[in-house]
Amino acid sequence: MDLNTISSPSFLKGLNNKQLEALAKDVRAFLIEKCSVTGGHIGPNLGVVELTIALHKAFNSPADKFLWDVGHQAYVHKILTGRASQFDTLRQYKGLCGFPKLVESEHDEWETGHSSTSLSAAMGMAAARDIRKEKNYVVPIIGDGALTGGMALEALNHIGHEKTNMIVILNDNEMSIAPNVGALHGVLGRLRTAREYSKAKEELERLMYKIPVVGDKLAATAERVKDSLKYLVVSGVFFEEMGFKYLGPIDGHDFEVLEETLEYAKKVEGPVLVHVITKKGKGYKPAEEDTVGTWHGTGPYKMENGEFVKSAVKGPAWSSLVAESVRKCMKDDERIVAITPAMPVGSKLEGIQKDFPNRFFDVGIAEQHAATMAAGLATQKMKPFLAIYSTFLQRAYDQVLHDIARPNLNVFIGIDRAGLVGADGETHQGVFDISFLRHIPNIVLMMPKDENEGQHMVKTALEYDNGPIALRYPRGNGLGVPMDAEMKALPIGSWEVLREGKDATILTFGTTIPMALEAAEKLASQGVQVKVVNARFIKPMDEEMLHGLMQHGAPILTIEEAVLQGGFGSAVLEFAADYQYKVDIDRIGIPDKFIEHGSVDQLLEEINVTTEETVQRINALLKKRVGTI
């Protein structure tokens, strides 16, 4: 079938199972081909091909509401709702988003890039439906990994308590980004082996009612008997205790079973949970055989063998550099413990996990728990390293403030993917952490100019014992600089002059330092001498250097790959205001808007965080200064 001709999922209503299977085959081939060029979340989407087709056949989108949890498994949904022709632009600048997007289609009911949100949103949509006395279905699709998120469990509790009409699809592939962990995962494992439970329960109930005269009386007893059977066979059916009608587990690749189960679910009053077993990466051998999450999300690859197309890189991956530096320190310090909320692969912690299994904790998709667990470890004189993406640290803001910073505990937070991340877009850009951390008392915040300074900052963090300290590091690879053989601690709050100059000063850090140095070189060719400072400690700032710069009176330009509001540049402005310096200060950074997907270079160009803009801003500051003298 030519998938580009699909404009609406309504065509599915007339297809038989054989035709649906042919369609599923075409969709898989399409996904494998397109993602080999653009990259993307190929594994999750190959696993939900039949499930997505079956859902769109059973329900009537957009009248019925589909909410895709995390949203990275919505590619098949996008194809069936008329967007196949746009897949050449998937995750590309100004192209098709890799997640559901309200402005893309009326069929995208919920935007998300973080897990565990769908059930709460579904409860809101169902409540609105009931208030308006409407009859549509609300269908959140959530993965087994996302159920480890506390928000999902809070929503389950509320939905079950209210007995809200809703059909929850639990897509159970035994993996999220990395192999799932936790007691709830164990519950699902037992459920997978208890396929006969529902059948036995129904047969027992029918048997009770068939007994003459005493059948009705025994029916009440039957509930208790069934409960006993439930605990005997399944060791406790978690979802039924939460108030849901539990259906499953069923084969998520069998159209006949899917249709039968979904049609039954539509007739049930109250909340229903359909437990669907799928195979992540199904239909593409390299993805099917993945056991650690490599094929969860990828860059381009060769279709014929699954070999990844590697771009030319100079230095080590930042995540590897930081994790390896921590691992080296763990050899000499038994206090150090590593924690991650379900990102051992993304944050390159496999070496720590292998070498120090008793001091490594993957807590699942539970960022809040991870942060407070780190705080608990710190109270016992341990030295926790919490590796967490910037975009996911947002979810643990209260825990960082209330549980870590307020009691001034020695927790080392590794803020992975700090700055723009590119193709994953606005839900994943790590550009807010400076603003939401900088105002918290007691915290130290730093970012290195290169990987050598990065390893020294790891040493700094692990030796620091005066409270929480956070190290920002970007996605991608380092610059390929020479590495010192020994790691050393840096003086907290110290900045570094990279280039001298008397006419103006650029204050910047991290990924924008090469841009600042290039701009200074261009300005030098114009006769303008600009000092470039590596402001590697965002908090506390180097106040001694700042006093010197502002007393000198030359204009200052701050540059940051982060939001301007509440950011580093704001801190410099606050310093000038506090001490009543009359210095011209300008700021370059991310404006007050969400930044969508595209390559990092394209996005920086779009928001004018460039060498050319830096040159223009310095010249404008100097021109302004001349005009006021």
N, C-alpha and C positions, 0 to 999 in steps of 0.2 A: 504494500500500500504506500502511496506517496503521502507521507506525513505532512508535507507542506500544504496539502489541500484541506486539512482539518481546520475548521473554523469554530466548532462547538462540539462538546462531548455528546450531544444528543444522538449522533449517529450510532453510538454504541448500543442503543436500545434494541436495534434490529439484528444484532450479530449473535450467532450461536457460538458455542464454546470452541469449536474448531476454528472459526474465524477469529475469535478473541486470541487464541493461541498463536495464530499467524501474525496478528497485530503485535502481540508481545514480542515475537521474534524480530519483527521489523523495528520496533522501538529500541530494543537492545542494540541491534546493529547500528542504528542511528546514533545512540548515545556513545557507543564505543568509538565510532568514527569522529564525531564532533568534539568530544572531550579530549581525544588524542591531539587535537590542534590547540584548543583553548585552555585545556586543563579544567579541573573542577571536581566536584564531589561525585566521582563516578561510582565508587563502591556502594554508597547508600542508595543511589538511584537505580542501579541494576537490581538491587534487592527488592524494590517495591513496584516493579513493573506490573505484575499481575494484580497486586493489591490495589494500585491506583486505578487501573482499568476497571476492576470490579466495583470500586467505590463510585466511579463516575457513571457506571451502568446502573447501579442500584439507586443512586440518589440523583437529584436534579439541581446541580450547581448552575447559577449562583443563589437560587432560592434556598436550597439547602447549603449550609455553611461548612466548608472544610477549613480546618485550622491545622497547618503543618508545623509541628513542634520543631524548633531549630530552623526548619525550612530548607535545609540543604538537600533534602530528599524530594523536592518538589519539581524536578526537571520533567518527569513523566506527566505530572499535572499540567505543566506549562505546554507540553506538546499537545495534549488532549484538549487544551483550551485555546488553540489557534496560534501558538507562538513558535512552531517548529522552524519556520522560515527565518527566524531571528537567531538561531542557535550558533551561527558563525560568529556572532558578536557576544556570545555568552561571557560574562565577567570582563568584557573589554570596555574600554573608555567609551562612554555614551551608549553602550550596548545593553543587552539583556542582563538583568540582575541575576546573580546566583541564588537568590532567596526570593520568596514571595514578595510582591511589590504592589501596593494598592493602585498606583498610577498605571501599572502595566495592564491590568485586566480586572474586570468586575468579578472574576472567579477567585482572585486573591483577596481573601477576607481578613487575613491577619498577617502583619509584617513581623518578622522575628529573625534574629541571628544568634540569639542566646537560647539555651534550652530551658525546658520546664515551665514555660509560660502559657502553653496552649489551653490547659485545663481551666486556669483562672479566667482567661479571656472567653473561653467557651461558656463558662458559668455566667459571665456578664451578658453574652449574646443570648443565651437561653432565657435569662431573667427578662431581658427586653422583649423577647418573643412572647413570653407568658403574660407580661403586663399588657401587651397589645393584643393578646388572645389570638395569636397567629399559630400556624400548625407546622411550620417547617422544621426540618431536622438540623441539629447542630452536631458536627462530627469532628472532634479533635483527633489527630493522629499523632501519637507520642511513642517514642522509642523506649526500650527497657532501660537504657542508660539514663535517660532524662528523668526517670522516676526516682533517681537518687537525689534529685534536687528537692529541697524542703518545700519550695513553693508548689510543686506538683502534689506533694502529699497533703499540704494545707487545702488545696483545691479539691482533691479526692474526698477529704473529710467533709467539706462543705456541701459538695454535690450529693454525696451519699446521705447526709443529714437532711437536706432539703428534698430528697427524692426527685430531683430535677430530671425531666425527660432529656436524655442525652445518650448518644452512642459513642463511647470512647473506643478507639482502635489502638490497641497496644501492639506495636510492631516490634516483635521480639526477635532480634537477630543475634543475640548473645554478645554483641559488640556495639559500642558507640564509636568514639574515636580510638580508644584503646580498649582492651578486654575489660568488661565490666567487673566491678567489685562490689562487695557489701552483702548484708544479710538479705535484702530484698531480691537481689540477683539470685540468691539461693532459693528463695521462695518460688521464683519463676522457674528455676530449674526443676524443682519438684513438680510444679504444675505441668511442665512439658512431659513428664513421665506418667501423668495421671489422666490420660485421655478417656479412660473408661469411667471416670468418676461421675460425670454428669449423667451418663446413661444409667449407671447403677442407682443413682439417686432417684431418677424418674421412675425406674422400675419398682423401687421400693415403695414409692408413694402410691403408685397404681395398685400394688399388692395390698396395701393397707385398706384402701377404699373398697376393694373387692370382697373383703371378709364380711359375711352377713351379720346383721344386727349390731355388732360392735365396731364396725368399720369406721364410723365417724369418731368414736371415742379413741380408737387407736390412731386416728389421723393426727391428733394432737401429740400423741407419744411419738409419732413418726418423725416429727420435726426434731425431737431430741435424738432419736435413733439416727436420723440423717446427719445431724451434727457430729455424732460419734463416728459415723462412717467417714465424714469429711476429714476429721482429724486423723483417723486411722489411715486413710488412703493418701491424703495430700499433706498431712502434717499441718493443717490449718489453711483454709482458703482466704487469703488476705483480703481480696477484693469483696467477697461476699460479706465479710465482717465489716467492711467499710460502707455497706449498703448498696452494692452493685449486684445486678444479675450478671453472673460470670458465664461467658460462652467460650469454650475452647479447652485446650489449645487446638487451633486448626492450621492446616497447611496453607500458607499464604501464596503458594504458587499453583493452587488447584482451583480453577474457575468454578467448577461445580460446587465444591464445598464452600467457597467464598460466597457465591450467590445464595445458597441455601441458608447460610448463617446470617448474612446481612438482611435477608428478607424476614427471617425470624426476629432479629434484633429490632427491626422497624415496628414490630407489633407489640413489643414489651413496654409496659408502663413503668416509668421511673428510669434510673440510670442503668445502662448496660455497658459492660466491658467485654469487647471481643478480642481475645488473645490470639494473635496471628504469628505463626512462626515463619520467618523468612530467612533467606540465605543472602548475606551481604556480598555483593559482587557477582551474583548469579549470572551465568552465561558468558563470563570472561575469565578464563583460567587464572591469569595472574592475580586478579582481584579476588577470585574465589578462594585461592590458596593463602591469602594474606591473613595472618593470625595476630599481627601487632598494630594494625591500623594504617599501614603505609598507603593503602589504596582508599582510605577514607576521603582524602582530598589530595589531588596531585596537580603537578604542572603538566605540560605536554608530554606525550609518550609515543613510542612506536607501536602501532596497532598489532603488528604481526607477532611481537614477542613481549610486549609490555615493558620494554626497556625505556627508562625515563630519558628525555632529552635534556641534557644538562647545559646550562648556560656557563659561559666563562666566568670563573670567580677567582678572586685573589686570595683572600684570607679565609679562615675557618668560619663556620656558621656561628653567629653570635650566641645562640642557645647552647651550642656545643662548648664554646669557649667558657661561658659562665659555669655550666654544669661540670665541665672537666676541672675547672679551677676549684670549685667546691669539693669535688671528689678528692683532689689532691690534699686539701686541707683536712678532710675527714679521716685520712690515714693517720694524722698526728693528733687529732682532737676528737675524743669519743663523745664530746658534748653535742657535736653537730648532727642534726637530724634533717632530712629533706622531706618536704610535703608537697604534693601536687593535687589539684582538683581535676583528675582525669586526663592530665596532659603529660604523661611520662614520655611519650614519643615526641610530641610537638616541642616540649622543652628539653629534649635530648637527655633525659635522666636515666636512660637504660643502664649506663655504666655504674651509676650510684646504686640503682636497684639491684644489679648483679653483685657488686662488691660488698654492699652494706644492707642486705635485705632486712635486718632488724632495725635499721635506722632510716628506712625509706617507707613512706606512707602515701599510697594513692587512695584518696578518700572518695573518689567518684565525683560526679558533677555536683559539688557541694562547696562552693567557694566560701560561704559564711562559716561553715563548720571548719574548713581548712584554716581560716584565719584565727578563729578562737582556739582551735586545737594547738596552733603554734603559740598562742599566748599562754595556754596551759603548760606547755613544755617549758616555756621561758620562766615561768614561776618556779620551776624545779631545777633552775640553773643549767638547763640545756640550751643549746644554741640552734634554734630552728631556722632553716632556710625554706621559705615559702616561695616556690616558683609558680608564677601565675601571669597569664596574659593581661596586659593593661585593660583591655575591654572587659575581661571577666573580674578584674579587681574592683571595678565599679560596683559589682554585686556584693562586695564585702566591705563597703565603705563604713558602715556602722561598726562592724567588728574591729576594723583598723582603728577607728577613732575611740570607741568605748572600751574595747577589750585589750588593745595593744598599746596605743599611744597614751591614753589617760593614765594607766598605772605605770607608764614608762618602762615597758618590758623590752628585753633585748631580742627582738625578732628581726631577721634579715629577710626583706621582701625583694625577690627578684622579679622586676616588672618586665616580662618578656613582651615582644612585639610593640614596644613603645614607639609612637610616631605613626606615620601613615603605613598601612599594610598592603594597599593596592587592590587586588581583584576581589577580595571578600567584601569590600565596600564599607558603607557607613555604619553598619552594626559592629564592625571589627576594628575600625581605625582607633589606634591607641593614643589619642590626642587630648584626653581630658584629665589624665592622672596628675599632672602638675597642678592644675587648678583645684582638684578636689583633695589633694594631699598637702599642698603648700601651706594652707591655713591651719592645719592641725598642729597643736603644740607638741613639742618633744621630738618630732620626726626629722630625720636627715634624709635629703633627697639628692642623688647624684647621677651623672651620666658621663661616660668616658668618650674621649675623642677617637680612640682606636682600641684594638683588641689588647694591646700591651697594657695600656692604662686600664682596660677593663679587668684584666686579671689582678692588677694591683687594687682595684676597687673591691673585688671580691675579698681579698685579704683584709682590706680596710673594714669592710662590713663585719667579717667574722671575728675581728679583734676588737671591734667597738663594743663597749659595755655600758654606755650611758643612755640606752633606750633604743627605740626602733630606728632602722636605717633601711633605705630603699635604693636599689640600683636599677635604673632604666637602661634597657638595651634594645636595639631595633630588630626588626625582622631582616633576614638576609645574612650577608657575609661581611666580615671585616675587610680592612684595607690591604692586608698582607704585609703588615709592618714586622720588623724583627721583634722577637719576644725575649724579654729578660729571663734568665735562667731561674732567678729567685723572685717570688712575689714579695711585695713590701707594702706596708700600710701608708696611706697618704694623710697628710694633716687635714683634719676635718675643716671644711670651709675655705680651703685654699684654692685660689685661681692661678692660672699659668699664662704668662704673656708669650704668644707664639710669634708675634711680629711687632716690632716697635714702630711708632708713628706719632707725630705731634699734632696733626690737623684734625683728626677725629678718631673715635674708638668704636670698634664692633665688639659687642659682648655676645658670645654664642657658645654652644656646647653640642656634643654628639654629632649627629649626621650632617649638620649644617656648617661645620667647621671648614671642610674643603671648599665649600661655596664661598665662605667669607674670605678665605685666603686667596682664592682666585679673583674675587672682586678687589681685594687690596692690591693685588698685582696689577690689575687693569687701571686702578686709580693711580698707582705709582707712575704708570706710563703717561698719565695726565698731569703729573707733578704734585699729586696729593698723597701725603704720607699718612696711612691709617694704621693705628695700633689694633691688633687682633688678639682678643683675650679668650682663652679657653675657660669659660665660666662653669667648670665641671661640677661644682657644688651649687645646686639650684637653691637649696636651703641647708644650712645657713650660707648666705652669700659672704664673699670676701669683703667685709666692710672696710678694712684698712685700705684695700686697693680702690674700692668705690669712693672713699673720701678723697684719695689722691686724684682720681680721675675727675671728680666733680670740682675739686678746688682748682685743677688745671683749667677747667672751663670749656674744653673742646667738646663739640657735640658728640652724642652717643647714639648708636643704633643697636638695638637688640634684635636677635634673630632666633626663632624657635620653631621646631616642627611640632607645634602643639597649639592649642587654642590661645588666642591673645587674652581673652577675658579671664582675669585671675591668674595669668601665667607668669613666666619669668620676667617678661618686660614690665608687667604690672608691678612686680616686686621692686624693680629698679626705679620706677616712677614713685612708688611709695617711699622708698629710701630718700629720694630727692626731696619729696614733699616734707617728710619728717624732719629733715635737717635744713630745710628752706634753701636748697641749692637752686640757683637760676640757670640751669643748664638745658640746652635744647636736646630733647630725647625723642627718638622715633622708634617704632616697633614694626618688625615684620614677623608674621606668623599666620595662623589659620583664623580666618574671619568667623563671625558668629553665624555659622551654618554647618549643617552636616555635609561631610564630603563623601561623595558616592564612589563607585568603583572605577578602576582604571589602573594603569601602571603608576608607580610612585612618581616617576619623572613627569608624566602627563598631568598628574594631580598638582604637583608643585608648580608647574607652569600655569595651570588654571588659576591658582590662588596667588600667583606672583611671589612665590618664595624661590627666587632665582638669583643668579649672579648679576644679571642685567638690572633687576630691580634694586639690588643692593647698591650697585654703582649709582643709580639714579637717586636713591634716597640719601646717600652720603653727599652727593653734589647738591641736592636740595637743601640739606641741613647747612652746608657750608655757605650756600648762597643766602640763606636766611640770616646766618650769623653776620655775614658781611653787611647785609642791609640794616642790621640793628646796631652796628658799631658806629 
